[in-house]
Amino acid sequence: MNFLPYAIAVMFAASAFFITPLGYQTNLMVYGLGHYEFTDYIRIGLPLSLLVGSVAIGLISLVWSFHGSFFERKHGGDSRRKR
């Protein structure tokens, strides 16, 4: 099993959390200065997080295979074999 797509998905998830002002430091700065309410972040952040998550999962699965490496799928061999 290829671990790389899972690691990429975790990186996207860690950097794209828009549901609360506590999710990212700039959200917290704007929260106080802009006089936003917590529900504003949920109302806008939830659909945005779902959109970013679904696009990221779709693109990650196109670029990196969750089962085996690209070399194994294309050539049918072990990518670590000796030359």
TORKOL-150726 format. One line per field, with one value per atom (N, C-alpha, C, O): residue number from 0; atom name; x, y negated, z. Coordinates in steps of 0.05 Angstrom, whole numbers, plus 32768, in hexadecimal, padded with zeros to 4 digits. Example, Ala and Ser with C-alpha at 12.3 -4.5 7.8 and 13.67 -1.06 7.14 Angstrom:
! TORKOL-150726
num: 0,0,0,0,1,1,1,1
atomo: N,CA,C,O,N,CA,C,O
u: 8108,80F6,8108,811D,8101,8111,8102,810C
v: 8072,805A,8042,8042,802D,8015,7FFF,7FE9
w: 809C,809C,809C,80A9,808E,808F,809D,80A1
END
This chain:
! TORKOL-150726
num: 0,0,0,0,1,1,1,1,2,2,2,2,3,3,3,3,4,4,4,4,5,5,5,5,6,6,6,6,7,7,7,7,8,8,8,8,9,9,9,9,10,10,10,10,11,11,11,11,12,12,12,12,13,13,13,13,14,14,14,14,15,15,15,15,16,16,16,16,17,17,17,17,18,18,18,18,19,19,19,19,20,20,20,20,21,21,21,21,22,22,22,22,23,23,23,23,24,24,24,24,25,25,25,25,26,26,26,26,27,27,27,27,28,28,28,28,29,29,29,29,30,30,30,30,31,31,31,31,32,32,32,32,33,33,33,33,34,34,34,34,35,35,35,35,36,36,36,36,37,37,37,37,38,38,38,38,39,39,39,39,40,40,40,40,41,41,41,41,42,42,42,42,43,43,43,43,44,44,44,44,45,45,45,45,46,46,46,46,47,47,47,47,48,48,48,48,49,49,49,49,50,50,50,50,51,51,51,51,52,52,52,52,53,53,53,53,54,54,54,54,55,55,55,55,56,56,56,56,57,57,57,57,58,58,58,58,59,59,59,59,60,60,60,60,61,61,61,61,62,62,62,62,63,63,63,63,64,64,64,64,65,65,65,65,66,66,66,66,67,67,67,67,68,68,68,68,69,69,69,69,70,70,70,70,71,71,71,71,72,72,72,72,73,73,73,73,74,74,74,74,75,75,75,75,76,76,76,76,77,77,77,77,78,78,78,78,79,79,79,79,80,80,80,80,81,81,81,81,82,82,82,82
atomo: N,CA,C,O,N,CA,C,O,N,CA,C,O,N,CA,C,O,N,CA,C,O,N,CA,C,O,N,CA,C,O,N,CA,C,O,N,CA,C,O,N,CA,C,O,N,CA,C,O,N,CA,C,O,N,CA,C,O,N,CA,C,O,N,CA,C,O,N,CA,C,O,N,CA,C,O,N,CA,C,O,N,CA,C,O,N,CA,C,O,N,CA,C,O,N,CA,C,O,N,CA,C,O,N,CA,C,O,N,CA,C,O,N,CA,C,O,N,CA,C,O,N,CA,C,O,N,CA,C,O,N,CA,C,O,N,CA,C,O,N,CA,C,O,N,CA,C,O,N,CA,C,O,N,CA,C,O,N,CA,C,O,N,CA,C,O,N,CA,C,O,N,CA,C,O,N,CA,C,O,N,CA,C,O,N,CA,C,O,N,CA,C,O,N,CA,C,O,N,CA,C,O,N,CA,C,O,N,CA,C,O,N,CA,C,O,N,CA,C,O,N,CA,C,O,N,CA,C,O,N,CA,C,O,N,CA,C,O,N,CA,C,O,N,CA,C,O,N,CA,C,O,N,CA,C,O,N,CA,C,O,N,CA,C,O,N,CA,C,O,N,CA,C,O,N,CA,C,O,N,CA,C,O,N,CA,C,O,N,CA,C,O,N,CA,C,O,N,CA,C,O,N,CA,C,O,N,CA,C,O,N,CA,C,O,N,CA,C,O,N,CA,C,O,N,CA,C,O,N,CA,C,O,N,CA,C,O,N,CA,C,O,N,CA,C,O,N,CA,C,O,N,CA,C,O,N,CA,C,O,N,CA,C,O,N,CA,C,O,N,CA,C,O
u: 8011,8000,8012,8026,800B,801A,8011,7FFA,8024,801D,801C,8010,8028,802A,800F,800C,7FFA,7FE1,7FD4,7FC6,7FD8,7FCC,7FDA,7FCD,7FF4,8003,7FFB,7FF9,7FF8,7FEF,7FD3,7FCE,7FC1,7FA6,7FA6,7F97,7FB8,7FBA,7FC5,7FBC,7FD8,7FE2,7FCD,7FCB,7FBD,7FA7,7F92,7F89,7F8C,7F78,7F82,7F72,7F9C,7FA7,7FA7,7FA6,7FAA,7FAC,7F92,7F92,7F7D,7F64,7F4D,7F38,7F4F,7F39,7F2E,7F3A,7F16,7F0A,7EF1,7EE4,7EEA,7ED1,7ED0,7EBB,7EE7,7EE8,7EFE,7F10,7EFB,7F11,7F2A,7F40,7F28,7F40,7F50,7F66,7F45,7F52,7F6C,7F7E,7F6E,7F86,7F8B,7F77,7FA4,7FA9,7F9E,7F96,7F9E,7F93,7F74,7F69,7F67,7F4A,7F45,7F32,7F56,7F53,7F57,7F4A,7F6A,7F6F,7F57,7F4F,7F4C,7F36,7F1C,7F0B,7F1A,7F03,7EFF,7EE8,7F14,7F11,7F0E,7EFD,7F1E,7F1E,7F05,7EFC,7EFB,7EE5,7ECA,7EB5,7ECA,7EB1,7EA0,7E87,7EAC,7E9E,7E94,7E9F,7E7F,7E75,7E7F,7E87,7E7E,7E87,7E76,7E81,7E5D,7E4B,7E51,7E4B,7E5E,7E66,7E7B,7E7A,7E8D,7EA1,7E95,7E9E,7E82,7E75,7E65,7E66,7E56,7E45,7E55,7E4D,7E6C,7E7C,7E92,7E98,7E9D,7EB3,7EAC,7EBC,7E95,7E8D,7E8B,7E97,7E7C,7E7B,7E96,7E9D,7EA6,7EC0,7ED3,7EE2,7ED2,7EE2,7EDA,7EEB,7EC0,7EB7,7EC0,7EC7,7EBF,7EC7,7EE5,7EED,7EF5,7F12,7F19,7F2B,7F0C,7F12,7F0B,7F1B,7EF4,7EED,7EFE,7F06,7F05,7F17,7F33,7F40,7F3D,7F57,7F58,7F6B,7F44,7F43,7F42,7F4F,7F32,7F30,7F4A,7F52,7F57,7F71,7F87,7F98,7F87,7F9C,7F9A,7FAE,7F81,7F7E,7F85,7F8C,7F84,7F8C,7FAB,7FB6,7FB8,7FD5,7FE4,7FF7,7FDC,7FE9,7FD6,7FBF,7FDE,7FCE,7FCD,7FE2,7FB6,7FB4,7FBD,7FC4,7FBE,7FC7,7FDE,7FD9,7FF6,800D,8017,800A,802F,803B,8034,802A,803A,8035,8045,803C,805E,806F,8064,8065,8059,804E,8035,8031,8025,800D,8014,8008,8028,802F,803F,803B,8052,8064,8060,806B,804F,8048,805F,805F,8072,8089,808D,807D,80A1,80A8,80B9,80CC,80B2,80C0,80DC,80EC,80E1,80FB,810E,8122,8107,8117,8132,8136,8145,8160,8162,8154,8173,8176,818E,8194
v: 8017,8000,7FE7,7FE6,7FD4,7FBC,7FA8,7FA1,7F9E,7F8C,7F6F,7F5E,7F68,7F4C,7F3E,7F27,7F4A,7F3C,7F36,7F22,7F48,7F43,7F2C,7F1B,7F2A,7F14,7EF9,7EE5,7EF9,7EE1,7ED9,7EC1,7EEC,7EE6,7EDA,7EC7,7EE4,7ED8,7EBC,7EAA,7EB7,7E9B,7E88,7E72,7E91,7E80,7E7B,7E65,7E90,7E8D,7E7A,7E6B,7E7B,7E6A,7E4D,7E3B,7E47,7E2C,7E20,7E08,7E30,7E26,7E2A,7E35,7E21,7E23,7E08,7DF7,7E03,7DE8,7DE6,7DD1,7DFB,7DFC,7DEB,7DE1,7DE8,7DD8,7DC3,7DC6,7DAD,7D99,7DA4,7D98,7DB9,7DC5,7DD7,7DE0,7DDD,7DEF,7DE4,7DF4,7DCA,7DBE,7DA3,7D95,7D9B,7D82,7D69,7D57,7D68,7D50,7D4E,7D39,7D65,7D65,7D59,7D4A,7D5F,7D54,7D36,7D28,7D2C,7D0F,7D01,7CEC,7D0B,7CFF,7D01,7CEF,7D16,7D1B,7D04,7CFB,7CFB,7CE5,7CCA,7CBA,7CC4,7CAA,7CA6,7C8F,7CBB,7CB8,7CBB,7CB9,7CC0,7CC3,7CD9,7CD7,7CEF,7D06,7D17,7D15,7D26,7D39,7D55,7D5B,7D67,7D82,7D90,7DA0,7D8A,7D96,7D8D,7D9C,7D76,7D6D,7D80,7D87,7D89,7D9C,7DB7,7DC4,7DC0,7DDA,7DD8,7DEA,7DC2,7DBF,7DBF,7DCB,7DB1,7DAE,7DC4,7DCF,7DCB,7DDD,7DFA,7E09,7E03,7E1F,7E26,7E3A,7E17,7E1D,7E1A,7E2A,7E06,7E03,7E1A,7E23,7E23,7E3A,7E53,7E63,7E58,7E6F,7E6E,7E82,7E56,7E53,7E58,7E67,7E4B,7E4F,7E6C,7E77,7E79,7E95,7EA8,7EB9,7EA3,7EB5,7EB1,7EC4,7E98,7E93,7E9F,7EAA,7E9B,7EA6,7EC4,7ECF,7ED1,7EEF,7EF8,7F0B,7EEB,7EF2,7EEE,7F00,7ED8,7ED3,7EE4,7EEE,7EE9,7EFA,7F17,7F23,7F21,7F3C,7F3D,7F53,7F27,7F27,7F26,7F33,7F17,7F14,7F2B,7F35,7F33,7F48,7F5F,7F5A,7F77,7F8F,7F96,7F95,7F9D,7FA6,7FC3,7FCB,7FD2,7FEE,7FF2,7FF5,7FF3,7FF8,7FDE,7FCA,7FDF,7FC8,7FC6,7FD9,7FB0,7FAB,7FBF,7FCA,7FC4,7FD6,7FF2,8000,7FFB,8016,8019,802E,8004,8006,8005,8013,7FF5,7FF2,8009,8012,8013,8027,8043,8056,8044,805E,806A,8082,805A,8064,8056,8044,805F,8052,803A,803B,8023,800B,800A,7FF9,801E,801F,8034,803A,803F,8055,804B,8033,805D,8056,8054,8062,8042,803E,804E,804E
w: 8000,8000,8000,800E,7FF0,7FEE,8003,8005,8014,8029,8020,802E,800A,8001,7FFD,8007,7FF1,7FEE,8009,800C,801C,8037,8044,8051,8041,804D,8040,804D,8025,8017,8021,8024,8024,802E,804A,804F,805B,8076,8075,8084,8063,8060,8056,805F,8042,8039,804F,8053,805E,8074,808A,8095,8090,80A4,809C,80AD,8082,8079,806F,8068,806D,8061,8074,806C,808D,80A0,80A4,80B2,8099,8099,80AA,80AA,80BA,80C8,80E1,80E8,80EE,8106,8104,80F4,8113,8113,8120,811C,812F,813C,8129,8131,8112,80FF,80F3,80ED,80F1,80E5,80F2,80F9,80F5,8104,80F6,8104,80DC,80CF,80D2,80D4,80D4,80D9,80F5,80F8,8108,8123,8124,8133,8114,8113,8107,8111,80F1,80E4,80F5,80F4,8104,8116,8129,812C,8136,8149,813C,8143,8128,811B,8109,8106,80FD,80EB,80F9,80EC,8113,8123,8117,8117,810F,8105,811D,8133,8118,812C,8125,810E,8138,8134,811F,810F,811E,810A,80EE,80DB,80EA,80D0,80C4,80AC,80D5,80CC,80C5,80B2,80D5,80CF,80B5,80A5,80B1,809A,8080,806C,8080,8068,8067,8052,807E,807F,807A,806E,8082,807E,8060,8058,8050,8034,8026,8014,802F,8023,802A,8019,8042,804A,803C,8034,8038,8029,800C,8000,8000,7FE4,7FE1,7FD0,7FF3,7FF1,7FF6,7FE9,800A,8010,7FF9,7FF3,7FEC,7FD6,7FBE,7FB0,7FB8,7FA1,7FA7,7F95,7FC0,7FC7,7FC5,7FBA,7FD0,7FCE,7FB1,7FA9,7FA1,7F85,7F76,7F67,7F7A,7F6D,7F78,7F68,7F92,7F9D,7F92,7F8C,7F8F,7F84,7F67,7F5D,7F58,7F3C,7F3A,7F28,7F4B,7F49,7F56,7F4A,7F6E,7F7D,7F81,7F89,7F7D,7F81,7F9E,7FAC,7FA9,7FC4,7FC7,7FDE,7FB2,7FB3,7F9F,7F87,7FAA,7F99,7F8D,7F8C,7F83,7F77,7F59,7F4D,7F4D,7F31,7F20,7F0C,7F28,7F19,7F19,7F04,7F30,7F31,7F1F,7F13,7F1E,7F0D,7EF0,7EE0,7EE8,7ECC,7EC1,7EAB,7ED1,7EC7,7ED3,7ECA,7EE7,7EF3,7F03,7F08,7F0C,7F1B,7F35,7F3C,7F43,7F5C,7F57,7F48,7F63,7F5E,7F6B,7F65,7F7D,7F8A,7F7F,7F8A,7F68,7F5D,7F54,7F4D,7F54,7F4C,7F2E,7F20,7F25,7F08,7EFE,7EE6
END
